[in-house]
Amino acid sequence: MIVGNRHPGPGWGWRTHRLPPSIAGMLRTLRALRFLFVGPLLLALLAGINLATSPGRWWVQWPALGIGIAWLVCLFRVAKAALVVGGIAALVAILRSGKSGSPPPGPAPR
C-alpha cells in the first residue's frame, strides 16, 4: 500500500535490514559520507542558535561532543571503505600487469 509519496518496502527510509548485506553496507557507507558534510553544518547552525539565544551560556558543547563522536565513527567507516576500494584497485592493476616480477610492457631498453 502506498501512502502519499512513501513507498514502504526494502530500503525505504533508514530500514536496511531487509536488503542484501552488500547493499546495506554500501548504503551505510554513503550515509556516513553524507554525514561528514552535514555534521559540521549542523554544528555551525547550533552554534549560531547558541550565540543568538543565550550568548552567556555555552550549551552547544554537548551537542558538539555527540556530533563529534558520530563524525569520527563515520570518518573511520568511510576511510575503511576507501582503503578496501584502493586495495582492490591495486590488486587489479598488479594482476593486469602480468607476472609480478616482469617489467611493464613498453619499448625495449637500448
N, C-alpha and C positions, 0 to 999 in steps of 0.2 A: 504494500500500500504506500502510495506517495502522498506526502503531506506538504503542500506548497512546493518549495524548491528542494526539500530534504528528500534524499534518496537513501532509505535505510538499506543496509547490506554491508558486505565486506569492504573495509577501508573507509567507511563513512565516518567523518569526524576523526576522533582520536582512537577509535576502535580498530586496532590492527591485529587482534588476537585471532581473527578468522582468516587472515591472509597467510599465504605460504611464508615460512620463516625468512627466506631470502628477500622477499619483497617488503616484509615488515621491518627487517633490519635496514634496508635501503631507505624506507620512509623515516625511520628514527634518525638516521644519519642526516637526511635532508632537513628534518625539523631542527636538529642540533645546529646545522649550518645556518639556518634562518635565525635561530636564537642568538647566534654570535653577533648578528647585526641588530636584532630587535632589543636584546637585553640592555645594551648601553643607551639606546634611545629611550627606553622605558625608565631607566635610572635617571637620565637627564630630565625627563618630564617630572618625575617625582621630586628631584632636587629643585626644579623651578617652582613646583607647588609648595614645597617646604619653605623656600625663600619668600614666596608671596603671602603665605598664610601665617607662618609663625617663624619670623626671622631669628628670634632669640633662642628657640628650641630646635635642636638638630636631630629630628626623629628619622630622617632619611637614611641614617647609618644602618638601621636594622633591615630595611628592605635591600639596601646595598649589600649587606652581608649575605643574605639569601640569594640575591640575583648573582652575586659574585661567585658563590659556590656552584650554583647551577651553570653559570657561564664556563667555569673551569671544567666541569664534567662534560659539557658539550664540546669544549675545545679538545679534550682528550679523545672523545668519540670521533670527531672529525679528523684529528691527526692520525688516529689508528686506521681509519678508512683510507686516508691519503697514503699512508705507508703501505697498506695492502695493495692498493692500486699501483703504486710506484714499483713495488716488488714484482707484481705480475708483469708490468710493462718491461722491467729489466730482464726477467726470465724469458719473455717472448723475444726480446732483442738478442739475447745470448743464443737462444735456440735458432733464430733466423740466420745468425752469422755463420752457422755451420759448426764445425768442430771447435771446441773451446780453446785449443792451443794454436790454431791456424790463424795467419794474418787475414784481415778483411780483404775481399777481392778489390782489385784495382790495378793500376799499371805496375808492371814488374820493375823492381829497383835496378839501377844501372850498375 
